[in-house]
């Protein structure tokens, strides 16, 4: 279990507890997202890429087709096991390692790029900033990636978010608005910021898949007791039956920040 006074008011969470739902329902990034990363010269053919906080290996598995060689790491053992299964099922040769980012020990100048999707705010940046710089080759790039629904603009997303807060008022993952990715100043010692952008996407769901996506968030599946999760799911599905068609889009925004290792 993980606790952090700046996340969910120190309420413990464990992504491993929601690995099955995470694998099934959180691989939802649109094609535009991956194409944008590729267009920035990241995860291209011949590169050696480290994906930190890989979860179920969403970035390596979806960008494998572009020809990079991937290593995915995560602190949650169950997430890594799901990543291995999904990659193997698709015939992908991806290395996965269960290890906190702060304790990674790859040789200097190993990677052409590092990606961090939906996870950057969890790290001890005083440790990770110099460590990532050392593991990157000269001119190597760190891509920090994020996507979130917009509850104040998408009524369905807002209603689901209100229900999450009913069951877990400590959840701090709510109330998203478009914003640049925050990168602590410690990174400026080792990297220069070379690209930042935000763009909107409409992500398609069914009632089942949206319920699964919400259940697999930190505020529910990663932190609540099993009986609480079951009660939430029952009420959430009843809500969706009332307010949502069988198929619908949910408005999200994507944010990308690219940093380049200083020479």
C-alpha positions as CSV (number, residue, x, y, z in Angstrom):
1,X,0.0,0.0,0.0
2,X,1.1,3.5,-0.8
3,X,0.5,6.6,1.3
4,X,1.3,10.2,0.4
5,X,0.1,13.2,2.4
6,X,-0.4,15.2,-0.9
7,X,-2.5,12.4,-2.5
8,X,-6.0,11.5,-1.2
9,X,-5.2,13.1,2.2
10,X,-2.8,10.2,3.0
11,X,-5.4,7.5,2.4
12,X,-3.6,4.3,1.4
13,X,-4.0,2.9,-2.1
14,X,-2.5,0.0,-4.1
15,X,-2.8,-0.2,-7.9
16,X,-2.2,-3.9,-7.7
17,X,-5.7,-4.4,-6.2
18,X,-7.3,-3.1,-9.4
19,X,-5.0,-4.7,-11.9
20,X,-7.6,-6.9,-13.7
21,X,-10.0,-3.9,-14.2
22,X,-7.0,-1.7,-15.1
23,X,-5.9,-4.1,-17.8
24,X,-9.4,-4.4,-19.2
25,X,-10.7,-0.9,-19.0
26,X,-7.8,1.6,-18.9
27,X,-6.3,1.0,-22.2
28,X,-8.3,3.8,-23.7
29,X,-5.9,6.4,-25.1
30,X,-6.9,7.4,-28.7
31,X,-4.7,6.8,-31.7
32,X,-4.1,10.6,-31.9
33,X,-2.3,10.4,-28.5
34,X,0.2,7.8,-29.7
35,X,0.7,9.5,-33.0
36,X,1.5,12.7,-31.2
37,X,4.2,11.0,-29.1
38,X,5.7,9.4,-32.2
39,X,5.7,12.7,-34.1
40,X,7.9,14.2,-31.4
41,X,10.6,11.6,-32.1
42,X,9.8,9.5,-29.1
43,X,9.4,5.7,-29.3
44,X,10.6,5.5,-32.8
45,X,12.3,2.7,-34.6
46,X,15.6,1.7,-33.1
47,X,15.2,3.6,-29.9
48,X,15.7,1.9,-26.5
49,X,12.8,3.2,-24.3
50,X,12.1,3.0,-20.6
51,X,8.5,3.4,-19.6
52,X,8.3,4.1,-15.8
53,X,5.1,3.6,-13.9
54,X,4.1,1.3,-16.8
55,X,1.1,-0.2,-15.0
56,X,-0.2,-2.9,-17.4
57,X,2.2,-1.8,-20.1
58,X,-0.2,0.5,-22.0
59,X,2.5,2.7,-23.6
60,X,4.9,-0.1,-24.6
61,X,2.1,-2.3,-25.9
62,X,0.4,0.4,-28.0
63,X,3.7,1.9,-29.3
64,X,5.5,-1.4,-29.9
65,X,4.4,-1.2,-33.6
66,X,6.6,1.8,-34.2
67,X,9.8,-0.3,-33.7
68,X,11.3,0.8,-30.4
69,X,12.7,-1.6,-27.9
70,X,10.8,-1.2,-24.6
71,X,11.4,-1.9,-20.9
72,X,8.5,-1.2,-18.6
73,X,8.8,-0.8,-14.8
74,X,6.2,-0.4,-12.0
75,X,6.0,-0.7,-8.3
76,X,2.9,-2.9,-8.3
77,X,3.7,-6.6,-8.9
78,X,0.1,-7.4,-10.0
79,X,0.3,-4.7,-12.6
80,X,3.5,-6.1,-14.0
81,X,2.1,-9.6,-14.2
82,X,-0.9,-8.3,-16.2
83,X,1.5,-6.4,-18.5
84,X,3.5,-9.6,-19.1
85,X,0.4,-11.6,-19.9
86,X,-1.0,-9.0,-22.3
87,X,2.3,-8.5,-24.1
88,X,2.8,-12.3,-24.4
89,X,-0.8,-12.7,-25.8
90,X,0.1,-10.2,-28.5
91,X,3.4,-11.7,-29.3
92,X,5.4,-8.7,-28.1
93,X,8.9,-8.9,-26.8
94,X,8.8,-6.4,-24.0
95,X,10.8,-6.5,-20.8
96,X,8.8,-5.8,-17.6
97,X,10.3,-5.3,-14.2
98,X,8.7,-4.8,-10.8
99,X,10.7,-2.0,-9.1
100,X,10.1,1.5,-7.7
101,X,11.4,4.1,-10.1
102,X,13.5,5.5,-7.3
103,X,15.4,2.2,-7.1
104,X,16.0,1.5,-10.8
105,X,19.6,0.6,-11.4
106,X,20.2,0.6,-15.2
107,X,23.7,1.6,-16.4
108,X,24.3,5.2,-17.5
109,X,23.5,6.1,-21.1
110,X,21.2,3.1,-21.6
111,X,18.0,4.7,-23.0
112,X,17.2,7.0,-25.8
113,X,13.9,8.0,-24.2
114,X,11.9,7.6,-21.0
115,X,8.1,7.8,-20.9
116,X,6.0,8.4,-17.8
117,X,2.2,8.3,-18.4
118,X,-0.3,9.0,-15.6
119,X,2.3,8.5,-12.9
120,X,4.8,11.4,-12.8
121,X,3.3,13.0,-9.6
122,X,3.9,9.8,-7.6
123,X,7.7,9.9,-7.7
124,X,10.3,11.3,-5.4
125,X,11.7,13.9,-7.9
126,X,14.8,14.7,-5.9
127,X,15.8,11.1,-6.6
128,X,14.3,10.4,-10.0
129,X,15.5,13.6,-11.8
130,X,19.2,12.8,-11.6
131,X,18.6,9.0,-11.9
132,X,16.7,9.4,-15.2
133,X,19.3,11.8,-16.6
134,X,22.0,9.3,-15.9
135,X,20.1,6.5,-17.5
136,X,19.4,8.6,-20.7
137,X,21.9,8.9,-23.5
138,X,23.2,12.4,-24.4
139,X,20.3,14.3,-25.9
140,X,17.8,11.7,-24.7
141,X,14.3,12.7,-23.9
142,X,11.8,12.4,-21.1
143,X,8.2,12.5,-22.1
144,X,5.7,13.1,-19.4
145,X,2.1,12.2,-20.5
146,X,-1.3,12.6,-19.0
147,X,-5.0,12.3,-19.9
148,X,-8.1,13.1,-17.8
149,X,-11.8,13.5,-18.3
150,X,-13.2,17.1,-17.8
151,X,-16.0,16.8,-15.2
152,X,-17.1,20.5,-15.4
153,X,-17.7,20.2,-19.2
154,X,-18.9,16.6,-19.6
155,X,-22.0,16.1,-17.5
156,X,-21.7,12.3,-17.5
157,X,-18.1,12.4,-16.3
158,X,-19.1,15.0,-13.6
159,X,-21.9,12.8,-12.3
160,X,-19.6,9.7,-12.0
161,X,-17.0,11.8,-10.3
162,X,-19.6,13.0,-7.7
163,X,-20.4,9.4,-6.9
164,X,-16.7,8.6,-6.5
165,X,-16.5,11.4,-3.9
166,X,-19.5,10.1,-2.1
167,X,-17.7,6.8,-1.5
168,X,-14.2,8.3,-1.1
169,X,-14.3,12.0,-0.1
170,X,-10.5,11.9,0.4
171,X,-9.9,11.3,-3.3
172,X,-7.9,14.2,-4.8
173,X,-8.0,13.0,-8.4
174,X,-11.2,15.0,-9.0
175,X,-12.0,18.4,-10.5
176,X,-9.6,18.3,-13.4
177,X,-9.3,21.2,-15.8
178,X,-7.0,21.7,-18.7
179,X,-3.5,22.4,-17.4
180,X,0.1,22.0,-18.3
181,X,1.9,19.1,-16.7
182,X,3.7,20.3,-13.6
183,X,7.4,19.5,-13.6
184,X,9.4,20.3,-10.4
185,X,12.3,22.7,-10.8
186,X,14.8,20.0,-9.8
187,X,14.5,18.7,-13.4
188,X,15.8,22.0,-14.8
189,X,19.3,21.1,-13.5
190,X,19.4,18.0,-15.7
191,X,17.0,18.7,-18.5
192,X,15.8,21.5,-20.8
193,X,12.1,21.8,-21.6
194,X,11.6,21.5,-25.3
195,X,7.9,20.9,-25.9
196,X,4.5,21.3,-24.2
197,X,1.0,21.0,-25.5
198,X,-2.6,20.3,-24.6
199,X,-5.3,19.0,-26.8
200,X,-8.9,17.6,-26.4
201,X,-10.1,14.1,-27.3
202,X,-13.4,12.4,-27.2
203,X,-13.0,8.9,-25.9
204,X,-15.7,6.3,-26.7
205,X,-17.3,4.1,-24.0
206,X,-20.2,1.8,-23.3
207,X,-21.9,1.8,-20.0
208,X,-19.9,-1.3,-19.0
209,X,-16.5,0.1,-20.1
210,X,-17.1,3.5,-18.4
211,X,-18.2,1.8,-15.2
212,X,-15.0,-0.3,-15.4
213,X,-12.9,2.8,-16.1
214,X,-14.3,4.6,-13.1
215,X,-14.0,1.5,-10.9
216,X,-10.3,1.2,-11.9
217,X,-9.5,4.7,-10.7
218,X,-7.4,5.4,-7.6
219,X,-10.5,6.6,-5.6
220,X,-12.4,3.3,-5.9
221,X,-10.6,0.1,-7.0
222,X,-7.2,1.0,-5.6
223,X,-8.3,2.2,-2.2
224,X,-11.7,1.0,-1.1
225,X,-12.7,-2.3,0.6
226,X,-14.3,-5.0,-1.5
227,X,-17.8,-4.4,-0.1
228,X,-17.5,-0.6,-0.8
229,X,-16.4,-1.3,-4.3
230,X,-19.4,-3.6,-4.9
231,X,-21.8,-0.9,-3.5
232,X,-20.3,1.8,-5.6
233,X,-20.5,-0.3,-8.8
234,X,-24.2,-1.1,-8.1
235,X,-25.1,2.5,-7.6
236,X,-22.9,3.7,-10.6
237,X,-24.5,1.2,-13.0
238,X,-27.9,2.3,-11.9
239,X,-26.9,5.9,-12.5
240,X,-25.6,5.1,-16.0
241,X,-28.8,3.3,-16.8
242,X,-30.7,6.6,-16.1
243,X,-28.5,9.2,-17.6
244,X,-26.3,7.5,-20.3
245,X,-27.1,5.9,-23.7
246,X,-25.5,2.5,-24.3
247,X,-22.7,4.1,-26.2
248,X,-21.3,7.6,-25.7
249,X,-18.1,9.7,-25.8
250,X,-16.5,11.3,-22.8
251,X,-14.6,14.6,-23.2
252,X,-10.9,14.3,-22.1
253,X,-7.8,16.5,-22.4
254,X,-4.3,15.2,-23.1
255,X,-1.1,16.9,-22.0
256,X,2.4,16.2,-23.1
257,X,5.7,17.7,-21.7
258,X,9.0,16.7,-23.3
259,X,12.3,17.4,-21.6
260,X,15.7,16.8,-23.2
261,X,18.8,15.8,-21.3
262,X,21.3,18.6,-20.9
263,X,24.7,17.8,-22.5
